[in-house]
Structures are given as structure tokens and as C-alpha cells.
Amino acid sequence: MLTKSEARRVLNFTFEIIVESMKEGKSVKFPGFAKFYAEHRPERIVMNPRLGKKAVSAARVVPRVRFSTKVGEVVNTTLR
């Protein structure tokens, strides 16, 4: 069994690996849990609803997570 501080160190290390891999354009897969990856979003025109004016949203890279079907099923049946 891990202590709370050991578990925190393990999670922080795991998150660092995920972030560093995504910075390099790589994905990180945890089979049966999730896939973490970075996705390119192209420049697009958006509308400011308050002012009604159009603006340009710059191209960017956004983090994405795709959970496994198994995780989705568990959450879906648990939260009904």
C-alpha cells in the first residue's frame, strides 16, 4: 500500500510524463482507461454573442482525452 505522499509523487510523475509527451506531439495510452493526446485546431471565425461582432480565433493545439468504452459504460451505469 502506498502512503498519501508516495501516491501524490506517483501521480505527479505520471502527469509530467503525459504533459511532456503531448508537448512532443505524442499520445499516451493507458489500455482499458484512456488515451491522452494533443489536437491541432485551425484558425476559425467566431461570433461574440454580447457584441454581435465576428472575431478570429487563432490556431492552437488543445489537450484531449478519449476514455475507453469500459470507463464510459461504468460511468453510465453508475450515474443513472
Biopython code that builds the backbone (N, CA, C, O; Angstrom):
import numpy as np
from Bio.PDB.StructureBuilder import StructureBuilder

atoms = [
    (1, "MET", "N", (0.845, -1.179, 0.000)),
    (1, "MET", "CA", (0.000, 0.000, 0.000)),
    (1, "MET", "C", (0.892, 1.244, 0.000)),
    (1, "MET", "O", (1.908, 1.288, 0.692)),
    (2, "LEU", "N", (0.504, 2.243, -0.775)),
    (2, "LEU", "CA", (1.260, 3.493, -0.833)),
    (2, "LEU", "C", (0.757, 4.469, 0.218)),
    (2, "LEU", "O", (-0.428, 4.486, 0.549)),
    (3, "THR", "N", (1.664, 5.277, 0.736)),
    (3, "THR", "CA", (1.237, 6.362, 1.616)),
    (3, "THR", "C", (0.676, 7.462, 0.732)),
    (3, "THR", "O", (0.825, 7.434, -0.489)),
    (4, "LYS", "N", (0.035, 8.424, 1.360)),
    (4, "LYS", "CA", (-0.558, 9.530, 0.613)),
    (4, "LYS", "C", (0.513, 10.317, -0.149)),
    (4, "LYS", "O", (0.298, 10.692, -1.301)),
    (5, "SER", "N", (1.647, 10.567, 0.475)),
    (5, "SER", "CA", (2.708, 11.336, -0.180)),
    (5, "SER", "C", (3.339, 10.539, -1.326)),
    (5, "SER", "O", (3.701, 11.120, -2.349)),
    (6, "GLU", "N", (3.473, 9.229, -1.170)),
    (6, "GLU", "CA", (4.008, 8.392, -2.252)),
    (6, "GLU", "C", (3.043, 8.374, -3.442)),
    (6, "GLU", "O", (3.466, 8.465, -4.595)),
    (7, "ALA", "N", (1.752, 8.255, -3.151)),
    (7, "ALA", "CA", (0.746, 8.257, -4.216)),
    (7, "ALA", "C", (0.757, 9.594, -4.953)),
    (7, "ALA", "O", (0.627, 9.632, -6.176)),
    (8, "ARG", "N", (0.912, 10.688, -4.210)),
    (8, "ARG", "CA", (0.971, 12.018, -4.817)),
    (8, "ARG", "C", (2.167, 12.124, -5.757)),
    (8, "ARG", "O", (2.047, 12.668, -6.855)),
    (9, "ARG", "N", (3.329, 11.603, -5.331)),
    (9, "ARG", "CA", (4.542, 11.638, -6.168)),
    (9, "ARG", "C", (4.346, 10.812, -7.437)),
    (9, "ARG", "O", (4.753, 11.234, -8.519)),
    (10, "VAL", "N", (3.729, 9.646, -7.313)),
    (10, "VAL", "CA", (3.479, 8.792, -8.477)),
    (10, "VAL", "C", (2.543, 9.493, -9.463)),
    (10, "VAL", "O", (2.797, 9.493, -10.667)),
    (11, "LEU", "N", (1.461, 10.089, -8.955)),
    (11, "LEU", "CA", (0.531, 10.797, -9.837)),
    (11, "LEU", "C", (1.178, 12.005, -10.497)),
    (11, "LEU", "O", (0.983, 12.234, -11.690)),
    (12, "ASN", "N", (1.943, 12.777, -9.741)),
    (12, "ASN", "CA", (2.625, 13.943, -10.317)),
    (12, "ASN", "C", (3.596, 13.516, -11.410)),
    (12, "ASN", "O", (3.684, 14.168, -12.451)),
    (13, "PHE", "N", (4.321, 12.434, -11.186)),
    (13, "PHE", "CA", (5.256, 11.926, -12.185)),
    (13, "PHE", "C", (4.494, 11.479, -13.439)),
    (13, "PHE", "O", (4.922, 11.753, -14.561)),
    (14, "THR", "N", (3.371, 10.795, -13.244)),
    (14, "THR", "CA", (2.552, 10.344, -14.372)),
    (14, "THR", "C", (2.037, 11.533, -15.180)),
    (14, "THR", "O", (2.077, 11.514, -16.410)),
    (15, "PHE", "N", (1.556, 12.559, -14.493)),
    (15, "PHE", "CA", (1.062, 13.751, -15.190)),
    (15, "PHE", "C", (2.183, 14.447, -15.948)),
    (15, "PHE", "O", (1.969, 14.933, -17.058)),
    (16, "GLU", "N", (3.377, 14.501, -15.361)),
    (16, "GLU", "CA", (4.523, 15.104, -16.053)),
    (16, "GLU", "C", (4.834, 14.357, -17.342)),
    (16, "GLU", "O", (5.112, 14.976, -18.369)),
    (17, "ILE", "N", (4.791, 13.039, -17.294)),
    (17, "ILE", "CA", (5.061, 12.221, -18.484)),
    (17, "ILE", "C", (4.009, 12.498, -19.561)),
    (17, "ILE", "O", (4.340, 12.652, -20.737)),
    (18, "ILE", "N", (2.748, 12.560, -19.151)),
    (18, "ILE", "CA", (1.669, 12.825, -20.110)),
    (18, "ILE", "C", (1.876, 14.185, -20.763)),
    (18, "ILE", "O", (1.796, 14.298, -21.986)),
    (19, "VAL", "N", (2.138, 15.216, -19.970)),
    (19, "VAL", "CA", (2.309, 16.567, -20.497)),
    (19, "VAL", "C", (3.523, 16.651, -21.414)),
    (19, "VAL", "O", (3.438, 17.226, -22.499)),
    (20, "GLU", "N", (4.636, 16.091, -20.997)),
    (20, "GLU", "CA", (5.851, 16.132, -21.828)),
    (20, "GLU", "C", (5.633, 15.399, -23.145)),
    (20, "GLU", "O", (6.088, 15.869, -24.188)),
    (21, "SER", "N", (4.951, 14.265, -23.124)),
    (21, "SER", "CA", (4.674, 13.524, -24.350)),
    (21, "SER", "C", (3.777, 14.326, -25.280)),
    (21, "SER", "O", (3.999, 14.352, -26.490)),
    (22, "MET", "N", (2.764, 14.981, -24.722)),
    (22, "MET", "CA", (1.870, 15.788, -25.548)),
    (22, "MET", "C", (2.596, 16.986, -26.137)),
    (22, "MET", "O", (2.302, 17.383, -27.265)),
    (23, "LYS", "N", (3.539, 17.574, -25.403)),
    (23, "LYS", "CA", (4.344, 18.682, -25.928)),
    (23, "LYS", "C", (5.140, 18.241, -27.153)),
    (23, "LYS", "O", (5.371, 19.031, -28.068)),
    (24, "GLU", "N", (5.556, 16.980, -27.166)),
    (24, "GLU", "CA", (6.335, 16.435, -28.279)),
    (24, "GLU", "C", (5.440, 15.922, -29.407)),
    (24, "GLU", "O", (5.939, 15.418, -30.414)),
    (25, "GLY", "N", (4.123, 16.047, -29.244)),
    (25, "GLY", "CA", (3.195, 15.589, -30.268)),
    (25, "GLY", "C", (2.868, 14.119, -30.192)),
    (25, "GLY", "O", (2.279, 13.565, -31.120)),
    (26, "LYS", "N", (3.240, 13.481, -29.103)),
    (26, "LYS", "CA", (2.978, 12.051, -28.932)),
    (26, "LYS", "C", (1.728, 11.856, -28.079)),
    (26, "LYS", "O", (1.337, 12.737, -27.313)),
    (27, "SER", "N", (1.113, 10.690, -28.224)),
    (27, "SER", "CA", (-0.027, 10.372, -27.376)),
    (27, "SER", "C", (0.418, 9.387, -26.298)),
    (27, "SER", "O", (1.423, 8.693, -26.445)),
    (28, "VAL", "N", (-0.344, 9.344, -25.226)),
    (28, "VAL", "CA", (-0.073, 8.409, -24.129)),
    (28, "VAL", "C", (-1.325, 7.569, -23.934)),
    (28, "VAL", "O", (-2.417, 8.104, -23.738)),
    (29, "LYS", "N", (-1.165, 6.254, -23.990)),
    (29, "LYS", "CA", (-2.302, 5.349, -23.872)),
    (29, "LYS", "C", (-2.203, 4.531, -22.586)),
    (29, "LYS", "O", (-1.147, 3.999, -22.244)),
    (30, "PHE", "N", (-3.317, 4.447, -21.896)),
    (30, "PHE", "CA", (-3.465, 3.560, -20.752)),
    (30, "PHE", "C", (-4.571, 2.583, -21.148)),
    (30, "PHE", "O", (-5.751, 2.882, -20.966)),
    (31, "PRO", "N", (-4.203, 1.412, -21.690)),
    (31, "PRO", "CA", (-5.209, 0.467, -22.181)),
    (31, "PRO", "C", (-6.273, 0.163, -21.130)),
    (31, "PRO", "O", (-5.965, -0.111, -19.970)),
    (32, "GLY", "N", (-7.517, 0.219, -21.557)),
    (32, "GLY", "CA", (-8.633, -0.025, -20.655)),
    (32, "GLY", "C", (-9.023, 1.191, -19.850)),
    (32, "GLY", "O", (-9.974, 1.128, -19.071)),
    (33, "PHE", "N", (-8.308, 2.319, -20.015)),
    (33, "PHE", "CA", (-8.644, 3.532, -19.273)),
    (33, "PHE", "C", (-8.828, 4.720, -20.201)),
    (33, "PHE", "O", (-9.949, 5.198, -20.371)),
    (34, "ALA", "N", (-7.730, 5.217, -20.816)),
    (34, "ALA", "CA", (-7.856, 6.420, -21.636)),
    (34, "ALA", "C", (-6.641, 6.624, -22.535)),
    (34, "ALA", "O", (-5.595, 5.996, -22.368)),
    (35, "LYS", "N", (-6.823, 7.525, -23.493)),
    (35, "LYS", "CA", (-5.739, 7.954, -24.377)),
    (35, "LYS", "C", (-5.664, 9.480, -24.262)),
    (35, "LYS", "O", (-6.668, 10.172, -24.433)),
    (36, "PHE", "N", (-4.474, 9.994, -23.975)),
    (36, "PHE", "CA", (-4.235, 11.424, -23.864)),
    (36, "PHE", "C", (-3.446, 11.865, -25.094)),
    (36, "PHE", "O", (-2.445, 11.241, -25.445)),
    (37, "TYR", "N", (-3.891, 12.937, -25.752)),
    (37, "TYR", "CA", (-3.197, 13.408, -26.942)),
    (37, "TYR", "C", (-3.451, 14.900, -27.156)),
    (37, "TYR", "O", (-4.348, 15.481, -26.545)),
    (38, "ALA", "N", (-2.651, 15.509, -28.030)),
    (38, "ALA", "CA", (-2.812, 16.923, -28.377)),
    (38, "ALA", "C", (-3.404, 16.990, -29.774)),
    (38, "ALA", "O", (-3.016, 16.228, -30.659)),
    (39, "GLU", "N", (-4.346, 17.906, -29.969)),
    (39, "GLU", "CA", (-5.033, 18.030, -31.253)),
    (39, "GLU", "C", (-4.905, 19.459, -31.773)),
    (39, "GLU", "O", (-5.095, 20.417, -31.024)),
    (40, "HIS", "N", (-4.587, 19.595, -33.045)),
    (40, "HIS", "CA", (-4.464, 20.910, -33.679)),
    (40, "HIS", "C", (-5.854, 21.428, -34.036)),
    (40, "HIS", "O", (-6.637, 20.720, -34.669)),
    (41, "ARG", "N", (-6.162, 22.656, -33.634)),
    (41, "ARG", "CA", (-7.415, 23.312, -34.012)),
    (41, "ARG", "C", (-7.064, 24.457, -34.938)),
    (41, "ARG", "O", (-6.315, 25.353, -34.547)),
    (42, "PRO", "N", (-7.585, 24.455, -36.158)),
    (42, "PRO", "CA", (-7.241, 25.518, -37.112)),
    (42, "PRO", "C", (-7.866, 26.858, -36.729)),
    (42, "PRO", "O", (-8.782, 26.921, -35.909)),
    (43, "GLU", "N", (-7.358, 27.915, -37.333)),
    (43, "GLU", "CA", (-7.924, 29.247, -37.141)),
    (43, "GLU", "C", (-9.369, 29.228, -37.638)),
    (43, "GLU", "O", (-9.685, 28.571, -38.630)),
    (44, "ARG", "N", (-10.244, 29.956, -36.934)),
    (44, "ARG", "CA", (-11.641, 29.994, -37.354)),
    (44, "ARG", "C", (-12.277, 31.315, -36.969)),
    (44, "ARG", "O", (-11.754, 32.053, -36.133)),
    (45, "ILE", "N", (-13.403, 31.602, -37.584)),
    (45, "ILE", "CA", (-14.136, 32.830, -37.289)),
    (45, "ILE", "C", (-15.190, 32.497, -36.249)),
    (45, "ILE", "O", (-15.947, 31.538, -36.397)),
    (46, "VAL", "N", (-15.230, 33.310, -35.185)),
    (46, "VAL", "CA", (-16.184, 33.101, -34.099)),
    (46, "VAL", "C", (-17.024, 34.359, -33.929)),
    (46, "VAL", "O", (-16.659, 35.433, -34.409)),
    (47, "MET", "N", (-18.154, 34.215, -33.240)),
    (47, "MET", "CA", (-19.050, 35.345, -33.033)),
    (47, "MET", "C", (-19.107, 35.683, -31.544)),
    (47, "MET", "O", (-19.316, 34.805, -30.706)),
    (48, "ASN", "N", (-18.917, 36.969, -31.225)),
    (48, "ASN", "CA", (-19.070, 37.421, -29.848)),
    (48, "ASN", "C", (-20.567, 37.625, -29.624)),
    (48, "ASN", "O", (-21.141, 38.544, -30.209)),
    (49, "PRO", "N", (-21.221, 36.802, -28.799)),
    (49, "PRO", "CA", (-22.677, 36.893, -28.644)),
    (49, "PRO", "C", (-23.141, 38.199, -27.993)),
    (49, "PRO", "O", (-24.248, 38.666, -28.262)),
    (50, "ARG", "N", (-22.314, 38.776, -27.153)),
    (50, "ARG", "CA", (-22.711, 40.008, -26.481)),
    (50, "ARG", "C", (-22.679, 41.197, -27.443)),
    (50, "ARG", "O", (-23.605, 42.008, -27.458)),
    (51, "LEU", "N", (-21.628, 41.300, -28.238)),
    (51, "LEU", "CA", (-21.469, 42.434, -29.141)),
    (51, "LEU", "C", (-21.989, 42.156, -30.550)),
    (51, "LEU", "O", (-22.248, 43.085, -31.315)),
    (52, "GLY", "N", (-22.139, 40.884, -30.889)),
    (52, "GLY", "CA", (-22.597, 40.527, -32.226)),
    (52, "GLY", "C", (-21.537, 40.721, -33.293)),
    (52, "GLY", "O", (-21.850, 40.763, -34.483)),
    (53, "LYS", "N", (-20.289, 40.839, -32.876)),
    (53, "LYS", "CA", (-19.200, 41.055, -33.830)),
    (53, "LYS", "C", (-18.454, 39.755, -34.081)),
    (53, "LYS", "O", (-18.369, 38.886, -33.213)),
    (54, "LYS", "N", (-17.910, 39.643, -35.301)),
    (54, "LYS", "CA", (-17.102, 38.492, -35.645)),
    (54, "LYS", "C", (-15.655, 38.747, -35.238)),
    (54, "LYS", "O", (-15.179, 39.881, -35.278)),
    (55, "ALA", "N", (-14.969, 37.690, -34.850)),
    (55, "ALA", "CA", (-13.560, 37.777, -34.475)),
    (55, "ALA", "C", (-12.866, 36.524, -34.982)),
    (55, "ALA", "O", (-13.515, 35.531, -35.310)),
    (56, "VAL", "N", (-11.553, 36.578, -35.042)),
    (56, "VAL", "CA", (-10.781, 35.431, -35.488)),
    (56, "VAL", "C", (-10.168, 34.749, -34.274)),
    (56, "VAL", "O", (-9.464, 35.372, -33.479)),
    (57, "SER", "N", (-10.451, 33.459, -34.149)),
    (57, "SER", "CA", (-9.842, 32.655, -33.092)),
    (57, "SER", "C", (-8.587, 32.031, -33.688)),
    (57, "SER", "O", (-8.664, 31.311, -34.684)),
    (58, "ALA", "N", (-7.452, 32.297, -33.096)),
    (58, "ALA", "CA", (-6.171, 31.827, -33.624)),
    (58, "ALA", "C", (-6.079, 30.305, -33.595)),
    (58, "ALA", "O", (-6.734, 29.642, -32.791)),
    (59, "ALA", "N", (-5.256, 29.770, -34.486)),
    (59, "ALA", "CA", (-4.987, 28.328, -34.481)),
    (59, "ALA", "C", (-4.287, 27.985, -33.175)),
    (59, "ALA", "O", (-3.522, 28.785, -32.635)),
    (60, "ARG", "N", (-4.557, 26.793, -32.678)),
    (60, "ARG", "CA", (-3.943, 26.384, -31.417)),
    (60, "ARG", "C", (-3.923, 24.872, -31.301)),
    (60, "ARG", "O", (-4.539, 24.161, -32.094)),
    (61, "VAL", "N", (-3.217, 24.407, -30.319)),
    (61, "VAL", "CA", (-3.161, 22.981, -30.008)),
    (61, "VAL", "C", (-3.829, 22.796, -28.653)),
    (61, "VAL", "O", (-3.486, 23.476, -27.685)),
    (62, "VAL", "N", (-4.786, 21.871, -28.588)),
    (62, "VAL", "CA", (-5.541, 21.665, -27.350)),
    (62, "VAL", "C", (-5.360, 20.237, -26.849)),
    (62, "VAL", "O", (-5.253, 19.310, -27.651)),
    (63, "PRO", "N", (-5.324, 20.051, -25.533)),
    (63, "PRO", "CA", (-5.213, 18.689, -24.992)),
    (63, "PRO", "C", (-6.556, 17.970, -25.104)),
    (63, "PRO", "O", (-7.612, 18.581, -24.941)),
    (64, "ARG", "N", (-6.507, 16.685, -25.379)),
    (64, "ARG", "CA", (-7.710, 15.868, -25.499)),
    (64, "ARG", "C", (-7.522, 14.575, -24.713)),
    (64, "ARG", "O", (-6.407, 14.081, -24.546)),
    (65, "VAL", "N", (-8.638, 14.047, -24.237)),
    (65, "VAL", "CA", (-8.639, 12.751, -23.555)),
    (65, "VAL", "C", (-9.782, 11.940, -24.135)),
    (65, "VAL", "O", (-10.916, 12.413, -24.207)),
    (66, "ARG", "N", (-9.484, 10.736, -24.541)),
    (66, "ARG", "CA", (-10.527, 9.825, -25.019)),
    (66, "ARG", "C", (-10.547, 8.627, -24.069)),
    (66, "ARG", "O", (-9.602, 7.841, -24.011)),
    (67, "PHE", "N", (-11.648, 8.514, -23.331)),
    (67, "PHE", "CA", (-11.776, 7.417, -22.373)),
    (67, "PHE", "C", (-12.210, 6.147, -23.085)),
    (67, "PHE", "O", (-12.871, 6.197, -24.122)),
    (68, "SER", "N", (-11.834, 5.021, -22.523)),
    (68, "SER", "CA", (-12.181, 3.731, -23.120)),
    (68, "SER", "C", (-13.682, 3.482, -22.990)),
    (68, "SER", "O", (-14.364, 4.094, -22.168)),
    (69, "THR", "N", (-14.166, 2.586, -23.806)),
    (69, "THR", "CA", (-15.574, 2.202, -23.765)),
    (69, "THR", "C", (-15.939, 1.655, -22.391)),
    (69, "THR", "O", (-17.027, 1.908, -21.875)),
    (70, "LYS", "N", (-15.021, 0.908, -21.813)),
    (70, "LYS", "CA", (-15.254, 0.309, -20.495)),
    (70, "LYS", "C", (-15.503, 1.390, -19.433)),
    (70, "LYS", "O", (-16.425, 1.264, -18.626)),
    (71, "VAL", "N", (-14.692, 2.442, -19.432)),
    (71, "VAL", "CA", (-14.868, 3.544, -18.470)),
    (71, "VAL", "C", (-16.216, 4.212, -18.711)),
    (71, "VAL", "O", (-16.942, 4.509, -17.762)),
    (72, "GLY", "N", (-16.551, 4.447, -19.970)),
    (72, "GLY", "CA", (-17.836, 5.055, -20.296)),
    (72, "GLY", "C", (-19.018, 4.242, -19.809)),
    (72, "GLY", "O", (-19.990, 4.789, -19.290)),
    (73, "GLU", "N", (-18.929, 2.943, -19.978)),
    (73, "GLU", "CA", (-20.014, 2.066, -19.531)),
    (73, "GLU", "C", (-20.168, 2.101, -18.013)),
    (73, "GLU", "O", (-21.287, 2.155, -17.503)),
    (74, "VAL", "N", (-19.046, 2.070, -17.288)),
    (74, "VAL", "CA", (-19.090, 2.094, -15.832)),
    (74, "VAL", "C", (-19.717, 3.398, -15.349)),
    (74, "VAL", "O", (-20.586, 3.383, -14.478)),
    (75, "VAL", "N", (-19.283, 4.515, -15.905)),
    (75, "VAL", "CA", (-19.830, 5.816, -15.502)),
    (75, "VAL", "C", (-21.317, 5.905, -15.851)),
    (75, "VAL", "O", (-22.122, 6.395, -15.060)),
    (76, "ASN", "N", (-21.663, 5.432, -17.029)),
    (76, "ASN", "CA", (-23.051, 5.489, -17.481)),
    (76, "ASN", "C", (-23.971, 4.666, -16.593)),
    (76, "ASN", "O", (-25.071, 5.113, -16.270)),
    (77, "THR", "N", (-23.554, 3.496, -16.200)),
    (77, "THR", "CA", (-24.429, 2.664, -15.358)),
    (77, "THR", "C", (-24.445, 3.130, -13.914)),
    (77, "THR", "O", (-25.447, 2.950, -13.223)),
    (78, "THR", "N", (-23.360, 3.725, -13.445)),
    (78, "THR", "CA", (-23.273, 4.176, -12.059)),
    (78, "THR", "C", (-24.084, 5.446, -11.822)),
    (78, "THR", "O", (-24.705, 5.594, -10.770)),
    (79, "LEU", "N", (-24.085, 6.355, -12.780)),
    (79, "LEU", "CA", (-24.714, 7.667, -12.564)),
    (79, "LEU", "C", (-26.174, 7.744, -13.014)),
    (79, "LEU", "O", (-26.728, 8.840, -13.102)),
    (80, "ARG", "N", (-26.785, 6.644, -13.291)),
    (80, "ARG", "CA", (-28.208, 6.677, -13.711)),
    (80, "ARG", "C", (-29.119, 6.770, -12.557)),
    (80, "ARG", "O", (-30.337, 6.808, -12.734)),
]
sb = StructureBuilder()
sb.init_structure("model")
sb.init_model(0)
sb.init_chain("A")
sb.init_seg("    ")
for serial, (resi, resn, name, xyz) in enumerate(atoms, 1):
    if name == "N":
        sb.init_residue(resn, " ", resi, " ")
    sb.init_atom(name, np.array(xyz, "f"), 0.0, 1.0, " ", f" {name:<3s}", serial, name[0])
structure = sb.get_structure()
